[in-house]
């Protein structure tokens, strides 16, 4: 199945992929695949979802390497987090949804994931004022070591199958 979207950025990605002979696949919740020693489970988009917000069709992946788990949430909002809670989304590392906006990281979702580390991908002085202070407070209250790319720059996480190690030190 080939990804179809009228959004100009996706059209450009599709054209570039075709130029380089890269196959595009649509992944839906319920699918899984292995990539070397990494097991990947697709938690979103939901099959047949007809929501109007394209963010709710964001790809959400739960990846397992040995005993370490990572959850990449994309731009999914709270209504998608409700689907994710039912999927046992526990993870050592969480890529915070929707850049830490007020529409993400519900207390119920955070309690279900129970991350040790979180990373917020966000630009410095962004016009949306992400991440939202109330969302960051949830992570602080849950004792999650949180990294922000607007403050720390690029952040790397190393998984050896038994633990997750982050660099640089959080600010």
Helices and strands as residue ranges (DSSP letters): H 8-19, E 32-35, E 38-44, G 54-57, E 60-65, E 68-72, H 78-85, E 93-95, G 97-100, H 107-113, E 117-120, H 133-141, E 145-148, H 149-152, E 156-159, E 164-167
